[in-house]
């Protein structure tokens, strides 16, 4: 079983991996961080806070995910869902 410190470290590692992956496709989430309130909980795992972003960043993220879905999850892209 992981200690609280181990869980926070794990959340920090995942946060950095997400930040790196997003930056690789030109996206920066300015408020990306480990949620400090969730770190205090002994019941739940620490949460990664994605935070707020402007509309351009949200659109870029949606575009990147939709493009990924075309190849990684055929049938799940936005084009396939439209009537």
ZIMO-V543911 format. One record per backbone hydrogen bond with DSSP energy under -1.0 kcal/mol. NH is the residue of the N-H (numbers start at 1). CO is the residue of the C=O. E is the energy in kcal/mol with one decimal. If there is no record, write none. Layout:
nh->NH co->CO e->E
nh->NH co->CO e->E
This chain:
nh->7 co->3 e->-2.4
nh->8 co->4 e->-2.1
nh->9 co->5 e->-2.4
nh->10 co->6 e->-2.5
nh->11 co->7 e->-2.3
nh->12 co->8 e->-2.4
nh->13 co->9 e->-2.4
nh->14 co->10 e->-2.4
nh->15 co->11 e->-2.4
nh->16 co->12 e->-2.2
nh->17 co->13 e->-2.3
nh->18 co->14 e->-2.5
nh->19 co->15 e->-2.7
nh->20 co->16 e->-2.6
nh->21 co->17 e->-2.4
nh->22 co->18 e->-2.7
nh->23 co->19 e->-2.3
nh->24 co->20 e->-1.7
nh->25 co->22 e->-1.1
nh->26 co->23 e->-1.7
nh->27 co->22 e->-2.7
nh->32 co->29 e->-1.7
nh->33 co->49 e->-2.1
nh->35 co->47 e->-3.0
nh->39 co->35 e->-1.0
nh->49 co->33 e->-3.2
nh->58 co->54 e->-2.3
nh->59 co->55 e->-2.6
nh->60 co->56 e->-2.3
nh->61 co->57 e->-2.5
nh->62 co->58 e->-2.3
nh->63 co->59 e->-2.6
nh->64 co->60 e->-2.6
nh->65 co->61 e->-2.4
nh->66 co->62 e->-2.4
nh->67 co->63 e->-2.5
nh->68 co->64 e->-2.3
nh->69 co->65 e->-2.4
nh->70 co->66 e->-1.3
nh->72 co->68 e->-3.1
nh->73 co->69 e->-1.4
nh->76 co->73 e->-1.9
